Amino acid sequence: MDLYMHHEQRFIEVAIALPVYQTFTYSVPEEFVDFIETGMRVLVPFGRRRVTGYVLGTHLPPPQKDIKPILDIPDDTALFPPSMIPFFRWVADYYIHPIGEVIKCALPGGLNINDFVMLSVTDAGREAMKTVALEEAEREVLTQLKNGDRRLKDIRAGLAHRVSRTFFNSLQDRKWITITRELKGDRIGPKTEPFVAFGQSPPEPNSLTGQRKKIWERVIAAGEISTKALKSDVRTTNRTINALVDTGYLTITRKSVYRDPFGDTVTADTPLILNRDQHTATERLIDVIGAGFGAFLLAGVTGSGKTEVYMQLAAEFIRRKLPVIVLIPEIALISQMERRFRARFGEQVAILHSGLSYGERYDQWLRIQRGEVTIAIGARSAIFAPFSRVGLIVVDEEHDTSYKQEGSLRYNARDLAVVRAKLDQGIALLGSATPSIQSYYNTSRNKFVELTLDKRVEERPLPDITVVDMRKNRDVRGIGRFFTTELRQAMAETLVRKEQVLLFLNRRGFANFPVCRDCGQTVKCRHCDISLTLHQKANALRCHYCGFSRSALAACDACGSNRISHLGLGTEKIESAVGELFPEARVARMDRDTTTRKGAIVRLLKELRNGGIDVLVGTQMVAKGHDFPNITLVGIICADLSMSFPDFRASERTFQLLAQVSGRAGRGDVPGRVILQTYNPEHFSILAAQKQDFRSFYQQEIGFRSALKYPPFSRIIQLKIAGRDKRKTETLAGSIGRYCHRLRRSESHFQNTVEVMGPIEAALTRIAGKYRWQILIKGQHVKTLHRFTRKLLAENPTLFNQRGLSVAVDVDPYFMM
């Protein structure tokens, strides 16, 4: 226990798992004093509710104020170490987010306990429905409750008109309904299994025969064994085992066990011999272990062996008893990385990502918290792995936009890796073949140290990239328009050699532009301002933003015509076309449609690795870090799709995507080739990708950013305003915009350092039924922008808390659509 409490001062600081920015003081009753620890959950009263809080430490009580006591402690031990609290406070401060919700986001899902209001109809209420002339709202509520108890918020959502809480209180006063509060949550906890051991009354020699003898011998040999394993080994039943328990020969007790999130077993490996560049980079980092904080950018071409550098560094940190976190941008890549680390480090590895069940993630979290493992591998949320002190944090593919969380807490895990390493006096190592403009700019400012791997391992050549001008195919009809002669010939040659082909198109579905041939209207989503995409195998038109779906045979909403033309293309159409062009080829597709089921990605990648796939068609999922030696041809169907986005990072993303997907070719013994099809062959992003030359791209892009004062030469905070009522959303955006401009004029310092852009409708005006506006607050100094935004939120809180409308604050936004 790390909290020392005097009997006259038993007060703790608690962060509440609700959208409130401050922390609160609670008292600790006598019965809990010996059990309370920093990092534990507590159940606390908050207004009329009971909610989850997190203990941040002891606290002095406010003067002359009644302090409420905590109600319960759900945990036996702390869920996170005290050393992480400064990190949580930093995240809350920088991203202008309530600290309780920061901690809630960090912890495994399913842990928190909250209460909610339940409504029940009484006998008097049922009678009133028959005998009393009820108002419309009264009848609606009683009708909803007739078939069972309902939550207050669900009742409200089902009403035709809004009603106040006073309305429900009046129904209770008339004894037509009862209102109660119930607890819900804490859906996960330790998993237990029954274990068998020998009892206090051993059998006489030769008294057991058959199955019972086999069971006894297996238990004696193991000392203790789970009933599951025992039944598997001996092929017996619970009845036979229980018969031995009844005689006192065996005992059964339940024990906590970890849920196993890993797939196949792996074969142990040994460290590889590093080439000169790898050795230089590794030694440079080993030399600074223990010397305090350091941030390094490992810029290595695709296939240069960055992962081996990570593993040999991890071994050295572990030898010095310093834990390691390895961040991977996509869940699809975690399987590949964790297999390599488990082959090297065995049981020292834990994984953390949203693809795990609640129970699996909880168990992995506990293994880390208890010090049973030294390496945590995972997606962005693994940055919160509960190590007391981290020695090394690796951010693989640091440029990837997946590290930016889009949700209630809009953090960037890459940036948090640097912050956490600094707080722990550790090392942050960011690796990429196509570094982000921000990170590479930091090397020029001496914030990061650049390390380079300019050659592929074993002197393998980079792929030969041929740029094909698709403008010459404009008059070609059908799918041949997107399969140029060069690409078809290269595919045929590759398949004859029994090598694998990767086709990349960053657009899923069959066709993304359905148009009515009679009236010319685009078939759009009912909830978003975006055209639907045809998914031929499902015979459905789907929205890729909100999930709305309708039959592909449905008529035009505008004129009722059934004559719908499906223009454009997606990965599904490419997959179909490959089947027509090369009927003997085994074709598979890797996109969100084919990888939603648990284990689907692992099965697909395993089949590709084992040679069961000749042609893999995919979206950007295939561009990230995969290593398949038999892929010798990469075909980029259309390189221009991401270039036209209304976003200042469009060129950067285009270059990174093209260079990364090109890097999937030729990673084995056979040299690779890339056919890059584009309508803009002269664009500097295309030319730099063709040469695999990040530095030439950077020099041109950084000039544009400097001239326009875009990041990294400025910082941005984005206010995202959304609501289902178009007029109210626009009105709120206008009110906040006017307030922003008024606040900027109120201080000369703001006038000189802060620029307010907007309000303006978002490029995608409506998503999931919500109308969207945005305001950009731009400046060169992040502290000034934070002060401006905090003042904005604090001085007029009612403006930002209106029913049916939301205002989200996004610090360092990545998605401007």
Secondary structure as UniProt FT lines:
FT   TURN            7..8
FT   STRAND          11..16
FT   STRAND          24..27
FT   HELIX           30..32
FT   TURN            33..35
FT   TURN            38..39
FT   STRAND          41..46
FT   TURN            47..48
FT   STRAND          49..58
FT   TURN            63..64
FT   HELIX           82..84
FT   HELIX           85..94
FT   TURN            95..96
FT   HELIX           99..106
FT   TURN            109..110
FT   STRAND          113..121
FT   HELIX           123..131
FT   HELIX           136..145
FT   TURN            146..147
FT   STRAND          150..151
FT   HELIX           152..157
FT   HELIX           165..173
FT   TURN            174..175
FT   STRAND          177..185
FT   STRAND          191..198
FT   TURN            205..206
FT   HELIX           210..222
FT   STRAND          224..226
FT   HELIX           227..234
FT   HELIX           238..246
FT   TURN            247..248
FT   STRAND          250..257
FT   HELIX           276..287
FT   TURN            288..290
FT   STRAND          294..300
FT   TURN            302..303
FT   HELIX           306..319
FT   TURN            320..321
FT   STRAND          324..327
FT   HELIX           331..345
FT   HELIX           346..348
FT   STRAND          349..352
FT   TURN            354..355
FT   HELIX           358..369
FT   TURN            370..371
FT   STRAND          375..378
FT   HELIX           380..384
FT   STRAND          392..396
FT   TURN            397..399
FT   HELIX           401..403
FT   HELIX           413..423
FT   TURN            424..425
FT   STRAND          427..432
FT   HELIX           437..444
FT   TURN            445..446
FT   STRAND          449..453
FT   HELIX           457..459
FT   STRAND          464..469
FT   HELIX           470..473
FT   TURN            474..475
FT   HELIX           478..481
FT   HELIX           485..496
FT   TURN            497..498
FT   STRAND          500..504
FT   STRAND          513..516
FT   TURN            517..519
FT   STRAND          533..535
FT   TURN            536..539
FT   STRAND          540..542
FT   TURN            544..546
FT   STRAND          549..551
FT   TURN            552..553
FT   TURN            557..559
FT   STRAND          564..567
FT   HELIX           571..581
FT   TURN            583..584
FT   STRAND          587..590
FT   TURN            592..594
FT   TURN            598..599
FT   HELIX           600..609
FT   TURN            610..611
FT   STRAND          615..618
FT   HELIX           620..623
FT   TURN            629..630
FT   STRAND          631..636
FT   TURN            639..644
FT   TURN            648..649
FT   HELIX           650..662
FT   TURN            663..664
FT   STRAND          673..678
FT   TURN            681..682
FT   HELIX           684..691
FT   HELIX           694..708
FT   TURN            711..712
FT   STRAND          715..723
FT   HELIX           726..746
FT   HELIX           748..753
FT   STRAND          754..767
FT   TURN            768..769
FT   STRAND          770..779
FT   HELIX           782..795
FT   HELIX           797..800
FT   TURN            803..804
FT   STRAND          805..811
//
